[in-house]
Amino acid sequence: MTGKTARQCSSWVMPSLLAINLALTAGCAGNAATARYSASTMGSNCYAKAIPTAGEGGLAWGDTLSMARKKSMDNCIRYAGRSGGTPNTCQVVLSECKN
C-alpha cells in the first residue's frame, strides 16, 4: 500500500516541478531582455579607441569626449599589459561623439 501511494505521488510531483521551473525561467528571461534593451538605449554619446604598438587596445564610451578618451587609454593600458603588448605606447587614434 505504501509503494502504491508513493508511485501515485511521484506521478504528479515531477510534472508540477517542471511546470514551476519553466514558469520561473520564462519570467526571468523576459525581464533580462527588457533590462538589456533599456540599458542599450541609455548609452553615452562619445567614444574613443586607443591602441598600443603591440598588443590589444581599448574602446570606451563616455558622456564627454575627454571621459571617453581617458577610459579608452585606461583600457588600452590594462589590455596591452595582459596580452603581452606595450602598455606605455598606447595612443588614442579615434574619438568622436554621436549627434
CYANA upper distance limits for C-alpha pairs under 8 A (distance plus 0.5 A):
  1 MET  CA      5 THR  CA      6.93
  2 THR  CA      6 ALA  CA      6.78
  3 GLY  CA      7 ARG  CA      6.72
  4 LYS  CA      8 GLN  CA      6.82
  5 THR  CA      9 CYS  CA      6.68
  6 ALA  CA     10 SER  CA      6.70
  7 ARG  CA     11 SER  CA      6.87
  8 GLN  CA     12 TRP  CA      7.75
  9 CYS  CA     13 VAL  CA      6.79
 10 SER  CA     14 MET  CA      6.86
 11 SER  CA     15 PRO  CA      7.96
 12 TRP  CA     16 SER  CA      6.64
 13 VAL  CA     17 LEU  CA      6.65
 14 MET  CA     18 LEU  CA      6.61
 15 PRO  CA     19 ALA  CA      6.61
 16 SER  CA     20 ILE  CA      6.74
 17 LEU  CA     21 ASN  CA      6.58
 18 LEU  CA     22 LEU  CA      6.66
 19 ALA  CA     23 ALA  CA      6.65
 20 ILE  CA     24 LEU  CA      6.71
 21 ASN  CA     25 THR  CA      6.59
 22 LEU  CA     26 ALA  CA      6.52
 23 ALA  CA     27 GLY  CA      6.73
 24 LEU  CA     28 CYS  CA      6.75
 25 THR  CA     29 ALA  CA      6.61
 26 ALA  CA     30 GLY  CA      6.85
 27 GLY  CA     31 ASN  CA      7.06
 28 CYS  CA     32 ALA  CA      6.74
 29 ALA  CA     33 ALA  CA      6.84
 30 GLY  CA     34 THR  CA      6.90
 31 ASN  CA     35 ALA  CA      6.66
 32 ALA  CA     36 ARG  CA      6.74
 33 ALA  CA     37 TYR  CA      6.78
 34 THR  CA     38 SER  CA      6.77
 35 ALA  CA     39 ALA  CA      6.64
 36 ARG  CA     40 SER  CA      6.71
 37 TYR  CA     41 THR  CA      6.99
 38 SER  CA     42 MET  CA      7.01
 39 ALA  CA     43 GLY  CA      7.30
 44 SER  CA     61 TRP  CA      6.44
 44 SER  CA     62 GLY  CA      5.73
 44 SER  CA     63 ASP  CA      5.41
 45 ASN  CA     61 TRP  CA      7.76
 45 ASN  CA     62 GLY  CA      7.20
 45 ASN  CA     63 ASP  CA      6.34
 45 ASN  CA     64 THR  CA      7.88
 45 ASN  CA     97 CYS  CA      5.87
 45 ASN  CA     98 LYS  CA      5.75
 45 ASN  CA     99 ASN  CA      7.98
 46 CYS  CA     61 TRP  CA      6.13
 46 CYS  CA     62 GLY  CA      5.84
 46 CYS  CA     63 ASP  CA      6.46
 46 CYS  CA     64 THR  CA      6.37
 46 CYS  CA     65 LEU  CA      5.99
 46 CYS  CA     68 ALA  CA      6.73
 46 CYS  CA     95 SER  CA      7.87
 46 CYS  CA     96 GLU  CA      6.15
 46 CYS  CA     97 CYS  CA      4.39
 46 CYS  CA     98 LYS  CA      6.64
 47 TYR  CA     59 LEU  CA      7.73
 47 TYR  CA     60 ALA  CA      6.09
 47 TYR  CA     61 TRP  CA      4.75
 47 TYR  CA     62 GLY  CA      6.61
 47 TYR  CA     65 LEU  CA      7.35
 47 TYR  CA     68 ALA  CA      5.73
 47 TYR  CA     69 ARG  CA      7.79
 47 TYR  CA     95 SER  CA      6.12
 47 TYR  CA     96 GLU  CA      6.28
 47 TYR  CA     97 CYS  CA      6.76
 48 ALA  CA     59 LEU  CA      6.29
 48 ALA  CA     60 ALA  CA      6.13
 48 ALA  CA     61 TRP  CA      7.11
 48 ALA  CA     65 LEU  CA      8.08
 48 ALA  CA     68 ALA  CA      5.90
 48 ALA  CA     69 ARG  CA      5.74
 48 ALA  CA     72 SER  CA      6.44
 48 ALA  CA     92 VAL  CA      7.36
 48 ALA  CA     93 VAL  CA      8.17
 48 ALA  CA     94 LEU  CA      5.90
 48 ALA  CA     95 SER  CA      4.50
 48 ALA  CA     96 GLU  CA      7.07
 49 LYS  CA     57 GLY  CA      7.83
 49 LYS  CA     58 GLY  CA      6.22
 49 LYS  CA     59 LEU  CA      4.88
 49 LYS  CA     60 ALA  CA      7.09
 49 LYS  CA     69 ARG  CA      7.84
 49 LYS  CA     72 SER  CA      6.21
 49 LYS  CA     73 MET  CA      8.33
 49 LYS  CA     92 VAL  CA      6.11
 49 LYS  CA     93 VAL  CA      6.42
 49 LYS  CA     94 LEU  CA      5.67
 49 LYS  CA     95 SER  CA      6.89
 50 ALA  CA     57 GLY  CA      6.08
 50 ALA  CA     58 GLY  CA      5.83
 50 ALA  CA     59 LEU  CA      6.99
 50 ALA  CA     69 ARG  CA      8.27
 50 ALA  CA     72 SER  CA      6.09
 50 ALA  CA     73 MET  CA      6.17
 50 ALA  CA     76 CYS  CA      6.36
 50 ALA  CA     90 CYS  CA      6.61
 50 ALA  CA     91 GLN  CA      5.59
 50 ALA  CA     92 VAL  CA      4.41
 50 ALA  CA     93 VAL  CA      6.09
 50 ALA  CA     94 LEU  CA      7.61
 51 ILE  CA     55 GLY  CA      8.46
 51 ILE  CA     56 GLU  CA      7.25
 51 ILE  CA     57 GLY  CA      4.56
 51 ILE  CA     58 GLY  CA      6.88
 51 ILE  CA     76 CYS  CA      6.56
 51 ILE  CA     89 THR  CA      8.47
 51 ILE  CA     90 CYS  CA      5.66
 51 ILE  CA     91 GLN  CA      6.11
 51 ILE  CA     92 VAL  CA      7.04
 51 ILE  CA     93 VAL  CA      7.51
 52 PRO  CA     56 GLU  CA      7.48
 52 PRO  CA     57 GLY  CA      6.54
 52 PRO  CA     76 CYS  CA      7.49
 52 PRO  CA     80 ALA  CA      7.34
 52 PRO  CA     85 GLY  CA      7.79
 52 PRO  CA     86 THR  CA      6.61
 52 PRO  CA     87 PRO  CA      6.75
 52 PRO  CA     88 ASN  CA      8.08
 52 PRO  CA     89 THR  CA      5.51
 52 PRO  CA     90 CYS  CA      4.50
 52 PRO  CA     91 GLN  CA      6.80
 53 THR  CA     85 GLY  CA      8.08
 53 THR  CA     86 THR  CA      7.04
 53 THR  CA     89 THR  CA      6.56
 53 THR  CA     90 CYS  CA      7.56
 54 ALA  CA     80 ALA  CA      7.79
 54 ALA  CA     84 GLY  CA      8.44
 54 ALA  CA     85 GLY  CA      5.09
 54 ALA  CA     86 THR  CA      6.02
 55 GLY  CA     79 TYR  CA      8.00
 55 GLY  CA     80 ALA  CA      5.32
 55 GLY  CA     81 GLY  CA      8.23
 55 GLY  CA     83 SER  CA      6.06
 55 GLY  CA     84 GLY  CA      6.66
 55 GLY  CA     85 GLY  CA      4.35
 55 GLY  CA     86 THR  CA      6.99
 56 GLU  CA     76 CYS  CA      7.29
 56 GLU  CA     79 TYR  CA      6.05
 56 GLU  CA     80 ALA  CA      5.39
 56 GLU  CA     83 SER  CA      6.81
 56 GLU  CA     85 GLY  CA      7.46
 57 GLY  CA     75 ASN  CA      7.60
 57 GLY  CA     76 CYS  CA      4.91
 57 GLY  CA     77 ILE  CA      8.14
 57 GLY  CA     79 TYR  CA      6.78
 57 GLY  CA     80 ALA  CA      6.75
 57 GLY  CA     90 CYS  CA      8.06
 58 GLY  CA     72 SER  CA      5.59
 58 GLY  CA     73 MET  CA      7.31
 58 GLY  CA     74 ASP  CA      8.27
 58 GLY  CA     75 ASN  CA      5.30
 58 GLY  CA     76 CYS  CA      4.76
 58 GLY  CA     77 ILE  CA      8.47
 58 GLY  CA     79 TYR  CA      7.44
 59 LEU  CA     72 SER  CA      5.65
 59 LEU  CA     75 ASN  CA      7.66
 59 LEU  CA     76 CYS  CA      8.23
 60 ALA  CA     68 ALA  CA      6.13
 60 ALA  CA     69 ARG  CA      7.96
 60 ALA  CA     71 LYS  CA      6.28
 60 ALA  CA     72 SER  CA      5.28
 60 ALA  CA     75 ASN  CA      8.08
 61 TRP  CA     67 MET  CA      8.39
 61 TRP  CA     68 ALA  CA      5.51
 61 TRP  CA     71 LYS  CA      8.02
 61 TRP  CA     72 SER  CA      8.32
 62 GLY  CA     66 SER  CA      8.46
 62 GLY  CA     67 MET  CA      5.78
 62 GLY  CA     68 ALA  CA      4.78
 62 GLY  CA     71 LYS  CA      8.14
 63 ASP  CA     67 MET  CA      7.16
 63 ASP  CA     68 ALA  CA      7.66
 64 THR  CA     68 ALA  CA      6.81
 64 THR  CA     97 CYS  CA      8.37
 65 LEU  CA     69 ARG  CA      6.66
 65 LEU  CA     95 SER  CA      7.50
 65 LEU  CA     96 GLU  CA      7.15
 65 LEU  CA     97 CYS  CA      7.23
 66 SER  CA     70 LYS  CA      6.65
 67 MET  CA     71 LYS  CA      6.63
 68 ALA  CA     72 SER  CA      6.57
 68 ALA  CA     95 SER  CA      8.19
 69 ARG  CA     73 MET  CA      6.70
 69 ARG  CA     92 VAL  CA      7.27
 69 ARG  CA     95 SER  CA      7.39
 70 LYS  CA     74 ASP  CA      6.73
 71 LYS  CA     75 ASN  CA      6.62
 72 SER  CA     76 CYS  CA      6.46
 72 SER  CA     92 VAL  CA      7.95
 73 MET  CA     77 ILE  CA      6.65
 73 MET  CA     90 CYS  CA      7.16
 73 MET  CA     91 GLN  CA      7.54
 73 MET  CA     92 VAL  CA      7.31
 74 ASP  CA     78 ARG  CA      6.74
 75 ASN  CA     79 TYR  CA      6.45
 76 CYS  CA     80 ALA  CA      6.24
 76 CYS  CA     87 PRO  CA      7.35
 76 CYS  CA     90 CYS  CA      6.73
 77 ILE  CA     81 GLY  CA      6.61
 77 ILE  CA     87 PRO  CA      5.00
 77 ILE  CA     88 ASN  CA      7.51
 77 ILE  CA     90 CYS  CA      7.04
 78 ARG  CA     82 ARG  CA      6.88
 78 ARG  CA     87 PRO  CA      7.72
 79 TYR  CA     83 SER  CA      6.58
 79 TYR  CA     87 PRO  CA      8.38
 80 ALA  CA     84 GLY  CA      6.71
 80 ALA  CA     85 GLY  CA      5.16
 80 ALA  CA     86 THR  CA      6.36
 80 ALA  CA     87 PRO  CA      5.53
 81 GLY  CA     85 GLY  CA      6.23
 81 GLY  CA     86 THR  CA      7.06
 81 GLY  CA     87 PRO  CA      6.03
 86 THR  CA     90 CYS  CA      8.02
